[in-house]
Amino acid sequence: MMYHRYKEDFKLEIKEYPFLCKLCKKEKALIEIPSQKIKVCKNCYNNFFENRIKKTIEKYKMILPQDRIGIFLSGGKDSSTLLFVLKKLYPDINLQAIFLNLGIKYYSEKVEILVKTFCENLKVPLFIYNLPEREGYRIDDFIFTYFKNKVCSACGAIKRYLFSKIAKELGLTVIATGHHLDDIVSTMLSLFFQGDFLGIAKLKPVLLPLSPNQVKKSKPLYTTPEKEIFYYAVLNEIPIENFICPHADKSPPKTIKKFLTELDKLNINFSQFLQKS
């Protein structure tokens, strides 16, 4: 049995059912596609998952042949699954993995080891940016400042700055992020309750650069539910970090995500409907 920090959020049941896959009708069904409510074999699940991402990439022209694509890895299921899928779908693209070592005690070093091994196995080049060495401070330092109760906010602002800085340093033309359907919809609702309609307008699958210091940002998982990413990661044995950042907080989007999860139980396509609206 696999234990990880997502086990309470997603109930995953992988077993061989006494009937054939609903799609290929050749192999025994193994897992259910949550958004479709059909039970399929591993190959059909992978094909369904990967084809949806490929259609999203092609529909919004997220990746062009000449692009140099960077993916910032956190050790979590979303960014790691994104790297795994892009490498599989487009084996010849110019792909660069990046890890930000933020100097978080007992956390950053463990995740760095996980990410290194993952990239070595995928044969994807990895660039490690060590915040304490490059900038002279670490995220832990903020607990002694005005931001002691807002460390996540400070960390987010620093990472956004570093994304642009590193993209320029490495000559990236695109940053592909692991934002998925649930992220988009929960952020949309959070911004709506705040009255930030300009922020909602920015929740696009592709964000073009607004200045010379920026690069295009794309969200290949834009139409993919979080639960299905988790299932794919487990089926394909994608390593997922099993420890939570000590500075993680209960932000409004996380509370809204739980609310959306309950709504999705009543209507499996509620999040997709809300996103399209």
Sequence and secondary structure as in RCSB ss.txt:
>XXXX:A:sequence
MMYHRYKEDFKLEIKEYPFLCKLCKKEKALIEIPSQKIKVCKNCYNNFFENRIKKTIEKYKMILPQDRIGIFLSG
GKDSSTLLFVLKKLYPDINLQAIFLNLGIKYYSEKVEILVKTFCENLKVPLFIYNLPEREGYRIDDFIFTYFKNK
VCSACGAIKRYLFSKIAKELGLTVIATGHHLDDIVSTMLSLFFQGDFLGIAKLKPVLLPLSPNQVKKSKPLYTTP
EKEIFYYAVLNEIPIENFICPHADKSPPKTIKKFLTELDKLNINFSQFLQKS
>XXXX:A:secstr
    TTTTT        SSB TTTSSSB  EEETTTTEEE HHHHHHHHHHHHHHHHHHTT   TT EEEEEE S
SHHHHHHHHHHHHH TTSEEEEEEEE   TTTHHHHHHHHHHHHHHHT  EEEEEHHHHHS  GGGGGGSGGGG 
HHHHHHHHHHHHHHHHHHHHT SEEE    HHHHHHHHHHHHHHT HHHHHT  SEE  SSTT  EEE TTTT  
HHHHHHHHHHTT     S  TT    HHHHHHHHHHHHHHH TTHHHHHHH 
